[in-house]
Amino acid sequence: MMPRSPPLIRLSLITSAVLSVLLSAAPLAHAQVQTEDLPDDFTHHTPLTLSGEGPWYRLELPLALQLNARQSNLNDVRVFNADGQAQPYALTFSQPAREEDQTPVAVKWFALYNSDDAKDAEPKIRVERTTTGTLVEVLPQGEIEAGEEILRGWLLDTSAIHGPLDRLVLDWSTEREGFQRFSIEASDDLQHWRRWGEGQVARLSFADELVEQRVVTLPGRNARYLRLLWTTPQTAPTLTSAQLISTRPGVMPLSWSPSINGSVEKPGVYVWQLPVALPLERMKVAIAQPNSLAPATLYGRRDNTAPWQLIDSGLLYRLTQNGQDVVQDEMELPGNVVQQLKLEVDDRGGGLGNDAPTLSFAVRATQLVFLARGAPPYSLAIGNATIKGANLPLSTLVPGGTPEKLAALGSAKLSVTPVSVPTVAAPLAAGPDWKRIGLWGVLVLGVIFLGWMAIGTLRTSRLK
C-alpha cells in the first residue's frame, strides 16, 4: 500500500490543479471580452456593390445610414466579406474646398531704397496711409543723397485682398535678364514682419525665344502688406506690374438627413430628438405656410441630462414677392455633437404654426475606404454601442497614397437605399453577455472550491 501524502502536500497538489484550471479559463474569458468583430454584433447590415479597380474601394456614407450608428464618432462601422471577416478600413471627413479666383488682382507697389553704405540693411521707411490702411506714399526714413540710393526691394499693398494669398505674379523692365532671388515677408502693420520664405523670377532670351518665370508661390495666408527684398540689391529689377491670386474657403460638402418630426414643448417652442448624437453643421426647418416670419433662437444639448446651450439666433421666413417665394429656412451650427435641438420662436412674427415643423440636419460628408480581402460579396455593418473603433489612418491603409492614387480608387455603393430610422431612438442597452458571465462564474466557483478544499485539508491535518 502506498504511503499517504502529508496534508500540506495534498493541499499543494489540489491548489496547483485548481489554479491550472483557473489559469486556463482566464485567457478564454479574456478572449470572450476581446473577441474579434463578428457580423452578428451589429444591428444593421447593407450589401455593397463594387466597381472599378481594387483592392481599395471608396464608399460615401449617406447620413440616413449613419443614423443607425450607436456611437457618434462612427466607431461602430465595419465592412465584412462573405466569410464574416472584418476588412481594414479608414474614415475620411470632407474638408472645405478652396475656391480659387483665377483672375489676378493688381496691387500697388512702392520702391524701398537704402543708402549705398547700408545697401544690405533692412529699409527704414515712413508711410502715409488712408484710414482703411491703403498706402498712399512710401519714402525712405532719413535723407539719402541723389545718386547714392540703392533699390533694396519693393513693398506691395495687398490690403484690398480679403483672402489667403497663394500666388504672386511679377513683371519687370526688359533690361534685367537672368535669375532674380528675393526674400518674402508679410505684415499687417508695417512694424512686425513674418518671413514667408524666398522667391525667384527669371527672364532669359536666346535668339528669338523668350523664357520667363514670373509666378511665385505664396503660403496661402492673409496679409495686408508684402515686402520683397532682393538678395543682390544691385540686380533688383524695376517692377512694371505686381498681381496676386487669392483663394477663399469654399462650401463644405455636407450630407443631409431625411426629415424628422418634432414636438411642441409649449407654444412657440419646438424640440427635436435625433436618433444618435452627431456633430451637426446645418439645420433646415420646413416652413409650410407662405408669408411666415419667425425670429428664432436655436439651442442644443448632448442628452436629456445636459443643460441647453445657445447655438445661434436668426430670422426664418417664407415670403412671397413678385409671385415667387423667398425662403430663409436654414441655420448654421458649429459642429458640436448634439442629440437634441430646441427652437424658440418669437410669436410676434406670426410663428411657425401650432404643430412642430419637420426638420432636417446636415453633417460633414464622410467616406469609408476599405481594403477588400477574402471572398465577396461584401457588406457594411453598423450599430453597436460598446465596440471599439478599428479604423486606420488613410496613409496607413493606402501606403504611398498620392492624390492621383486616391482619386483612382475603386468605388463601392450600397446595394439598397438606406431608410430613415425613427425620430426618437433611445440608446440601445447592451444585452447580457452570457458567455462572459458564465466564464467568470466558473472562475469565481473555482476560487470558492479552492478555499473550501484548503479549509477542509487544514481541518483534517489538525485532527491528526
KEDO-966847 format. One record per residue (C-alpha): residue number from 1; residue in three letters; chain; x, y, z. Coordinates in steps of 0.02 Angstrom, whole numbers. Example, Ala and Ser with C-alpha at 12.3 -4.5 7.8 and 13.67 -1.06 7.14 Angstrom:
{1 "ala" "A" {615 -225 390}} {2 "ser" "A" {684 -53 357}} 
END
This chain:
{1 "met" "A" {0 0 0}} {2 "met" "A" {68 169 -48}} {3 "pro" "A" {100 290 95}} {4 "arg" "A" {-21 435 107}} {5 "ser" "A" {43 608 64}} {6 "pro" "A" {59 733 205}} {7 "pro" "A" {-88 857 216}} {8 "leu" "A" {14 1006 161}} {9 "ile" "A" {74 912 7}} {10 "arg" "A" {-105 861 -35}} {11 "leu" "A" {-158 1043 -14}} {12 "ser" "A" {-19 1099 -129}} {13 "leu" "A" {-69 972 -262}} {14 "ile" "A" {-253 1022 -253}} {15 "thr" "A" {-207 1206 -260}} {16 "ser" "A" {-98 1178 -412}} {17 "ala" "A" {-236 1082 -501}} {18 "val" "A" {-368 1213 -467}} {19 "leu" "A" {-251 1354 -515}} {20 "ser" "A" {-213 1264 -678}} {21 "val" "A" {-398 1259 -717}} {22 "leu" "A" {-420 1441 -672}} {23 "leu" "A" {-270 1496 -773}} {24 "ser" "A" {-331 1401 -925}} {25 "ala" "A" {-505 1477 -906}} {26 "ala" "A" {-443 1656 -882}} {27 "pro" "A" {-373 1678 -1059}} {28 "leu" "A" {-535 1606 -1127}} {29 "ala" "A" {-635 1732 -1027}} {30 "his" "A" {-521 1871 -1085}} {31 "ala" "A" {-538 1810 -1263}} {32 "gln" "A" {-726 1824 -1245}} {33 "val" "A" {-708 2003 -1185}} {34 "gln" "A" {-587 2046 -1326}} {35 "thr" "A" {-672 1942 -1461}} {36 "glu" "A" {-648 1986 -1643}} {37 "asp" "A" {-783 2083 -1733}} {38 "leu" "A" {-925 1973 -1795}} {39 "pro" "A" {-1068 2021 -1910}} {40 "asp" "A" {-1197 1970 -1779}} {41 "asp" "A" {-1129 2103 -1661}} {42 "phe" "A" {-1210 2241 -1766}} {43 "thr" "A" {-1392 2288 -1785}} {44 "his" "A" {-1393 2341 -1968}} {45 "his" "A" {-1315 2262 -2123}} {46 "thr" "A" {-1314 2328 -2301}} {47 "pro" "A" {-1242 2236 -2452}} {48 "leu" "A" {-1111 2327 -2556}} {49 "thr" "A" {-1086 2333 -2744}} {50 "leu" "A" {-906 2358 -2802}} {51 "ser" "A" {-845 2437 -2964}} {52 "gly" "A" {-677 2493 -3030}} {53 "glu" "A" {-506 2427 -2991}} {54 "gly" "A" {-465 2371 -2813}} {55 "pro" "A" {-406 2315 -2695}} {56 "trp" "A" {-457 2478 -2611}} {57 "tyr" "A" {-634 2544 -2627}} {58 "arg" "A" {-712 2708 -2576}} {59 "leu" "A" {-889 2719 -2506}} {60 "glu" "A" {-992 2875 -2473}} {61 "leu" "A" {-1086 2852 -2309}} {62 "pro" "A" {-1261 2926 -2325}} {63 "leu" "A" {-1323 3011 -2168}} {64 "ala" "A" {-1479 2902 -2173}} {65 "leu" "A" {-1364 2754 -2143}} {66 "gln" "A" {-1260 2843 -2011}} {67 "leu" "A" {-1418 2870 -1910}} {68 "asn" "A" {-1415 2684 -1872}} {69 "ala" "A" {-1250 2706 -1780}} {70 "arg" "A" {-1243 2693 -1592}} {71 "gln" "A" {-1085 2796 -1575}} {72 "ser" "A" {-1072 2975 -1637}} {73 "asn" "A" {-890 2952 -1695}} {74 "leu" "A" {-939 2802 -1805}} {75 "asn" "A" {-831 2682 -1706}} {76 "asp" "A" {-965 2551 -1737}} {77 "val" "A" {-950 2538 -1926}} {78 "arg" "A" {-869 2387 -2010}} {79 "val" "A" {-855 2303 -2180}} {80 "phe" "A" {-865 2112 -2187}} {81 "asn" "A" {-830 1988 -2326}} {82 "ala" "A" {-933 1832 -2365}} {83 "asp" "A" {-840 1733 -2230}} {84 "gly" "A" {-881 1861 -2096}} {85 "gln" "A" {-705 1931 -2087}} {86 "ala" "A" {-688 2116 -2046}} {87 "gln" "A" {-596 2218 -2177}} {88 "pro" "A" {-463 2351 -2139}} {89 "tyr" "A" {-538 2523 -2164}} {90 "ala" "A" {-514 2710 -2141}} {91 "leu" "A" {-639 2851 -2116}} {92 "thr" "A" {-611 3018 -2201}} {93 "phe" "A" {-712 3176 -2168}} {94 "ser" "A" {-734 3309 -2300}} {95 "gln" "A" {-640 3473 -2287}} {96 "pro" "A" {-698 3640 -2357}} {97 "ala" "A" {-644 3650 -2536}} {98 "arg" "A" {-541 3804 -2579}} {99 "glu" "A" {-613 3906 -2719}} {100 "glu" "A" {-482 3992 -2821}} {101 "asp" "A" {-510 4156 -2910}} {102 "gln" "A" {-405 4134 -3067}} {103 "thr" "A" {-411 4320 -3105}} {104 "pro" "A" {-252 4405 -3042}} {105 "val" "A" {-282 4563 -2940}} {106 "ala" "A" {-165 4707 -2975}} {107 "val" "A" {-93 4791 -2820}} {108 "lys" "A" {8 4948 -2788}} {109 "trp" "A" {195 4932 -2763}} {110 "phe" "A" {320 5054 -2689}} {111 "ala" "A" {509 5055 -2706}} {112 "leu" "A" {614 5029 -2550}} {113 "tyr" "A" {780 5122 -2552}} {114 "asn" "A" {935 5115 -2443}} {115 "ser" "A" {1094 5217 -2447}} {116 "asp" "A" {1245 5141 -2533}} {117 "asp" "A" {1336 5110 -2369}} {118 "ala" "A" {1184 5019 -2296}} {119 "lys" "A" {1125 4929 -2451}} {120 "asp" "A" {1106 4762 -2361}} {121 "ala" "A" {1013 4831 -2210}} {122 "glu" "A" {825 4825 -2184}} {123 "pro" "A" {748 4980 -2264}} {124 "lys" "A" {684 5112 -2144}} {125 "ile" "A" {527 5194 -2213}} {126 "arg" "A" {395 5321 -2169}} {127 "val" "A" {225 5296 -2243}} {128 "glu" "A" {63 5388 -2273}} {129 "arg" "A" {-94 5283 -2263}} {130 "thr" "A" {-281 5311 -2276}} {131 "thr" "A" {-398 5265 -2134}} {132 "thr" "A" {-426 5095 -2217}} {133 "gly" "A" {-240 5056 -2217}} {134 "thr" "A" {-212 5086 -2403}} {135 "leu" "A" {-38 5154 -2439}} {136 "val" "A" {-26 5324 -2521}} {137 "glu" "A" {160 5359 -2511}} {138 "val" "A" {316 5269 -2451}} {139 "leu" "A" {477 5367 -2425}} {140 "pro" "A" {647 5324 -2351}} {141 "gln" "A" {667 5370 -2168}} {142 "gly" "A" {808 5496 -2168}} {143 "glu" "A" {891 5589 -2310}} {144 "ile" "A" {977 5494 -2450}} {145 "glu" "A" {1080 5599 -2568}} {146 "ala" "A" {1043 5587 -2753}} {147 "gly" "A" {1146 5454 -2838}} {148 "glu" "A" {1178 5359 -2676}} {149 "glu" "A" {1010 5271 -2664}} {150 "ile" "A" {1008 5083 -2690}} {151 "leu" "A" {847 4995 -2739}} {152 "arg" "A" {832 4868 -2599}} {153 "gly" "A" {664 4795 -2644}} {154 "trp" "A" {478 4827 -2657}} {155 "leu" "A" {330 4850 -2541}} {156 "leu" "A" {163 4783 -2602}} {157 "asp" "A" {-3 4846 -2535}} {158 "thr" "A" {-118 4693 -2526}} {159 "ser" "A" {-245 4769 -2404}} {160 "ala" "A" {-383 4764 -2535}} {161 "ile" "A" {-374 4574 -2549}} {162 "his" "A" {-480 4489 -2416}} {163 "gly" "A" {-421 4310 -2429}} {164 "pro" "A" {-268 4197 -2422}} {165 "leu" "A" {-128 4248 -2540}} {166 "asp" "A" {-73 4099 -2644}} {167 "arg" "A" {23 4163 -2793}} {168 "leu" "A" {119 4319 -2840}} {169 "val" "A" {140 4369 -3023}} {170 "leu" "A" {276 4497 -3061}} {171 "asp" "A" {334 4587 -3217}} {172 "trp" "A" {486 4699 -3233}} {173 "ser" "A" {581 4804 -3356}} {174 "thr" "A" {665 4714 -3500}} {175 "glu" "A" {841 4772 -3465}} {176 "arg" "A" {857 4649 -3321}} {177 "glu" "A" {880 4469 -3376}} {178 "gly" "A" {934 4315 -3283}} {179 "phe" "A" {875 4248 -3115}} {180 "gln" "A" {815 4365 -2979}} {181 "arg" "A" {803 4299 -2800}} {182 "phe" "A" {721 4387 -2654}} {183 "ser" "A" {652 4357 -2480}} {184 "ile" "A" {465 4372 -2447}} {185 "glu" "A" {398 4447 -2286}} {186 "ala" "A" {220 4487 -2231}} {187 "ser" "A" {148 4612 -2110}} {188 "asp" "A" {-18 4685 -2054}} {189 "asp" "A" {50 4845 -1975}} {190 "leu" "A" {216 4881 -2066}} {191 "gln" "A" {305 4861 -1898}} {192 "his" "A" {309 4674 -1869}} {193 "trp" "A" {361 4562 -2013}} {194 "arg" "A" {338 4374 -2036}} {195 "arg" "A" {454 4279 -2152}} {196 "trp" "A" {363 4189 -2292}} {197 "gly" "A" {515 4109 -2372}} {198 "glu" "A" {602 4153 -2534}} {199 "gly" "A" {550 4182 -2713}} {200 "gln" "A" {633 4181 -2882}} {201 "val" "A" {587 4252 -3050}} {202 "ala" "A" {682 4236 -3212}} {203 "arg" "A" {688 4303 -3388}} {204 "leu" "A" {803 4225 -3517}} {205 "ser" "A" {812 4262 -3702}} {206 "phe" "A" {900 4164 -3836}} {207 "ala" "A" {890 4214 -4019}} {208 "asp" "A" {704 4247 -4043}} {209 "glu" "A" {649 4140 -3896}} {210 "leu" "A" {599 4212 -3726}} {211 "val" "A" {585 4104 -3570}} {212 "glu" "A" {502 4181 -3418}} {213 "gln" "A" {463 4129 -3241}} {214 "arg" "A" {350 4263 -3168}} {215 "val" "A" {244 4168 -3042}} {216 "val" "A" {297 4143 -2860}} {217 "thr" "A" {203 4026 -2743}} {218 "leu" "A" {149 4100 -2576}} {219 "pro" "A" {100 4004 -2418}} {220 "gly" "A" {-87 4037 -2432}} {221 "arg" "A" {-107 4154 -2282}} {222 "asn" "A" {-182 4326 -2260}} {223 "ala" "A" {-77 4483 -2252}} {224 "arg" "A" {-106 4669 -2281}} {225 "tyr" "A" {70 4703 -2346}} {226 "leu" "A" {210 4606 -2428}} {227 "arg" "A" {393 4655 -2431}} {228 "leu" "A" {510 4588 -2565}} {229 "leu" "A" {695 4614 -2526}} {230 "trp" "A" {817 4566 -2663}} {231 "thr" "A" {963 4453 -2617}} {232 "thr" "A" {1078 4557 -2726}} {233 "pro" "A" {1016 4738 -2720}} {234 "gln" "A" {1124 4789 -2868}} {235 "thr" "A" {1023 4675 -2981}} {236 "ala" "A" {850 4718 -2914}} {237 "pro" "A" {738 4745 -3065}} {238 "thr" "A" {617 4888 -3090}} {239 "leu" "A" {441 4819 -3071}} {240 "thr" "A" {311 4861 -3201}} {241 "ser" "A" {171 4752 -3131}} {242 "ala" "A" {126 4660 -2971}} {243 "gln" "A" {-26 4547 -2962}} {244 "leu" "A" {-92 4422 -2835}} {245 "ile" "A" {-203 4269 -2847}} {246 "ser" "A" {-305 4229 -2693}} {247 "thr" "A" {-410 4082 -2637}} {248 "arg" "A" {-551 4076 -2512}} {249 "pro" "A" {-634 3936 -2416}} {250 "gly" "A" {-770 3856 -2519}} {251 "val" "A" {-929 3768 -2472}} {252 "met" "A" {-904 3616 -2362}} {253 "pro" "A" {-981 3456 -2436}} {254 "leu" "A" {-1124 3406 -2323}} {255 "ser" "A" {-1233 3252 -2303}} {256 "trp" "A" {-1416 3290 -2263}} {257 "ser" "A" {-1533 3183 -2160}} {258 "pro" "A" {-1712 3134 -2200}} {259 "ser" "A" {-1842 3245 -2117}} {260 "ile" "A" {-1882 3206 -1936}} {261 "asn" "A" {-2035 3256 -1834}} {262 "gly" "A" {-2027 3361 -1678}} {263 "ser" "A" {-2136 3400 -1528}} {264 "val" "A" {-2208 3559 -1453}} {265 "glu" "A" {-2139 3594 -1280}} {266 "lys" "A" {-2251 3746 -1263}} {267 "pro" "A" {-2321 3874 -1387}} {268 "gly" "A" {-2179 3937 -1494}} {269 "val" "A" {-2051 3813 -1426}} {270 "tyr" "A" {-2011 3658 -1532}} {271 "val" "A" {-1897 3512 -1486}} {272 "trp" "A" {-1821 3378 -1599}} {273 "gln" "A" {-1736 3217 -1543}} {274 "leu" "A" {-1603 3146 -1659}} {275 "pro" "A" {-1582 2958 -1672}} {276 "val" "A" {-1400 2975 -1622}} {277 "ala" "A" {-1286 3115 -1561}} {278 "leu" "A" {-1197 3193 -1711}} {279 "pro" "A" {-1081 3341 -1748}} {280 "leu" "A" {-1207 3449 -1840}} {281 "glu" "A" {-1155 3583 -1966}} {282 "arg" "A" {-1325 3648 -2025}} {283 "met" "A" {-1511 3625 -1995}} {284 "lys" "A" {-1662 3663 -2103}} {285 "val" "A" {-1840 3693 -2042}} {286 "ala" "A" {-1985 3657 -2159}} {287 "ile" "A" {-2088 3818 -2167}} {288 "ala" "A" {-2251 3764 -2246}} {289 "gln" "A" {-2359 3919 -2233}} {290 "pro" "A" {-2323 4064 -2352}} {291 "asn" "A" {-2284 4235 -2279}} {292 "ser" "A" {-2215 4162 -2119}} {293 "leu" "A" {-2092 4267 -2018}} {294 "ala" "A" {-2006 4192 -1866}} {295 "pro" "A" {-1866 4272 -1765}} {296 "ala" "A" {-1792 4117 -1685}} {297 "thr" "A" {-1659 4059 -1561}} {298 "leu" "A" {-1582 3886 -1575}} {299 "tyr" "A" {-1518 3781 -1430}} {300 "gly" "A" {-1437 3610 -1424}} {301 "arg" "A" {-1379 3479 -1298}} {302 "arg" "A" {-1297 3308 -1296}} {303 "asp" "A" {-1431 3217 -1195}} {304 "asn" "A" {-1580 3243 -1080}} {305 "thr" "A" {-1473 3274 -927}} {306 "ala" "A" {-1362 3411 -1003}} {307 "pro" "A" {-1409 3596 -997}} {308 "trp" "A" {-1464 3681 -1156}} {309 "gln" "A" {-1326 3777 -1245}} {310 "leu" "A" {-1358 3927 -1358}} {311 "ile" "A" {-1308 3887 -1537}} {312 "asp" "A" {-1373 4027 -1648}} {313 "ser" "A" {-1510 4154 -1673}} {314 "gly" "A" {-1582 4224 -1833}} {315 "leu" "A" {-1733 4257 -1939}} {316 "leu" "A" {-1826 4118 -2027}} {317 "tyr" "A" {-1954 4164 -2160}} {318 "arg" "A" {-2053 4114 -2313}} {319 "leu" "A" {-2113 4269 -2404}} {320 "thr" "A" {-2199 4290 -2572}} {321 "gln" "A" {-2126 4430 -2679}} {322 "asn" "A" {-2171 4461 -2860}} {323 "gly" "A" {-2259 4293 -2869}} {324 "gln" "A" {-2107 4196 -2805}} {325 "asp" "A" {-2063 4126 -2634}} {326 "val" "A" {-1910 4196 -2547}} {327 "val" "A" {-1856 4072 -2414}} {328 "gln" "A" {-1731 4076 -2272}} {329 "asp" "A" {-1753 3912 -2180}} {330 "glu" "A" {-1576 3861 -2130}} {331 "met" "A" {-1465 3898 -1981}} {332 "glu" "A" {-1280 3859 -1960}} {333 "leu" "A" {-1214 3753 -1818}} {334 "pro" "A" {-1035 3749 -1752}} {335 "gly" "A" {-1009 3562 -1774}} {336 "asn" "A" {-1035 3518 -1590}} {337 "val" "A" {-1104 3346 -1551}} {338 "val" "A" {-1289 3361 -1504}} {339 "gln" "A" {-1437 3243 -1499}} {340 "gln" "A" {-1574 3367 -1456}} {341 "leu" "A" {-1618 3533 -1536}} {342 "lys" "A" {-1738 3664 -1470}} {343 "leu" "A" {-1803 3813 -1569}} {344 "glu" "A" {-1885 3959 -1478}} {345 "val" "A" {-1987 4068 -1596}} {346 "asp" "A" {-2044 4246 -1560}} {347 "asp" "A" {-2231 4237 -1595}} {348 "arg" "A" {-2239 4422 -1636}} {349 "gly" "A" {-2187 4373 -1811}} {350 "gly" "A" {-2331 4251 -1828}} {351 "gly" "A" {-2233 4095 -1778}} {352 "leu" "A" {-2220 3929 -1869}} {353 "gly" "A" {-2389 3856 -1826}} {354 "asn" "A" {-2464 3754 -1685}} {355 "asp" "A" {-2378 3593 -1737}} {356 "ala" "A" {-2190 3568 -1738}} {357 "pro" "A" {-2119 3583 -1914}} {358 "thr" "A" {-2013 3443 -1983}} {359 "leu" "A" {-1825 3467 -1976}} {360 "ser" "A" {-1677 3401 -2072}} {361 "phe" "A" {-1496 3419 -2023}} {362 "ala" "A" {-1325 3401 -2103}} {363 "val" "A" {-1154 3336 -2054}} {364 "arg" "A" {-990 3339 -2147}} {365 "ala" "A" {-990 3213 -2288}} {366 "thr" "A" {-900 3053 -2234}} {367 "gln" "A" {-811 2925 -2340}} {368 "leu" "A" {-756 2750 -2292}} {369 "val" "A" {-608 2672 -2384}} {370 "phe" "A" {-579 2486 -2358}} {371 "leu" "A" {-454 2356 -2418}} {372 "ala" "A" {-551 2211 -2494}} {373 "arg" "A" {-483 2040 -2449}} {374 "gly" "A" {-563 1870 -2443}} {375 "ala" "A" {-717 1813 -2537}} {376 "pro" "A" {-853 1931 -2596}} {377 "pro" "A" {-989 1989 -2578}} {378 "tyr" "A" {-951 2124 -2452}} {379 "ser" "A" {-1072 2209 -2333}} {380 "leu" "A" {-1073 2361 -2222}} {381 "ala" "A" {-1120 2336 -2039}} {382 "ile" "A" {-1165 2473 -1915}} {383 "gly" "A" {-1245 2485 -1744}} {384 "asn" "A" {-1152 2430 -1587}} {385 "ala" "A" {-1150 2535 -1430}} {386 "thr" "A" {-997 2457 -1348}} {387 "ile" "A" {-874 2406 -1483}} {388 "lys" "A" {-710 2498 -1501}} {389 "gly" "A" {-657 2589 -1659}} {390 "ala" "A" {-544 2494 -1780}} {391 "asn" "A" {-515 2623 -1917}} {392 "leu" "A" {-338 2656 -1979}} {393 "pro" "A" {-263 2819 -2041}} {394 "leu" "A" {-288 2832 -2228}} {395 "ser" "A" {-100 2847 -2255}} {396 "thr" "A" {-78 2679 -2166}} {397 "leu" "A" {-219 2592 -2258}} {398 "val" "A" {-159 2653 -2429}} {399 "pro" "A" {33 2662 -2422}} {400 "gly" "A" {103 2793 -2538}} {401 "gly" "A" {-71 2866 -2563}} {402 "thr" "A" {-37 3008 -2682}} {403 "pro" "A" {-186 3116 -2736}} {404 "glu" "A" {-183 3029 -2905}} {405 "lys" "A" {-184 2857 -2824}} {406 "leu" "A" {-325 2904 -2706}} {407 "ala" "A" {-427 2976 -2849}} {408 "ala" "A" {-411 2811 -2943}} {409 "leu" "A" {-479 2702 -2803}} {410 "gly" "A" {-623 2586 -2844}} {411 "ser" "A" {-796 2633 -2784}} {412 "ala" "A" {-922 2544 -2675}} {413 "lys" "A" {-1107 2582 -2665}} {414 "leu" "A" {-1248 2524 -2554}} {415 "ser" "A" {-1349 2392 -2644}} {416 "val" "A" {-1508 2452 -2558}} {417 "thr" "A" {-1559 2629 -2513}} {418 "pro" "A" {-1547 2658 -2326}} {419 "val" "A" {-1712 2702 -2245}} {420 "ser" "A" {-1741 2831 -2112}} {421 "val" "A" {-1748 2774 -1933}} {422 "pro" "A" {-1875 2825 -1800}} {423 "thr" "A" {-1860 3004 -1744}} {424 "val" "A" {-1840 2961 -1561}} {425 "ala" "A" {-1722 2818 -1530}} {426 "ala" "A" {-1660 2779 -1357}} {427 "pro" "A" {-1482 2713 -1350}} {428 "leu" "A" {-1482 2526 -1363}} {429 "ala" "A" {-1442 2442 -1199}} {430 "ala" "A" {-1310 2309 -1222}} {431 "gly" "A" {-1387 2139 -1181}} {432 "pro" "A" {-1304 2024 -1054}} {433 "asp" "A" {-1154 1930 -1120}} {434 "trp" "A" {-1198 1756 -1054}} {435 "lys" "A" {-1035 1678 -1114}} {436 "arg" "A" {-934 1807 -1021}} {437 "ile" "A" {-1043 1792 -866}} {438 "gly" "A" {-1030 1601 -871}} {439 "leu" "A" {-842 1601 -886}} {440 "trp" "A" {-818 1724 -745}} {441 "gly" "A" {-940 1619 -644}} {442 "val" "A" {-827 1469 -670}} {443 "leu" "A" {-681 1571 -607}} {444 "val" "A" {-774 1627 -451}} {445 "leu" "A" {-836 1450 -413}} {446 "gly" "A" {-659 1386 -437}} {447 "val" "A" {-594 1510 -308}} {448 "ile" "A" {-732 1458 -186}} {449 "phe" "A" {-694 1274 -215}} {450 "leu" "A" {-510 1307 -188}} {451 "gly" "A" {-546 1393 -24}} {452 "trp" "A" {-663 1252 32}} {453 "met" "A" {-533 1120 -8}} {454 "ala" "A" {-398 1217 83}} {455 "ile" "A" {-505 1236 239}} {456 "gly" "A" {-553 1051 237}} {457 "thr" "A" {-373 997 217}} {458 "leu" "A" {-315 1108 360}} {459 "arg" "A" {-453 1040 474}} {460 "thr" "A" {-403 861 433}} {461 "ser" "A" {-222 896 469}} {462 "arg" "A" {-264 972 640}} {463 "leu" "A" {-371 822 689}} {464 "lys" "A" {-224 708 655}} 
END
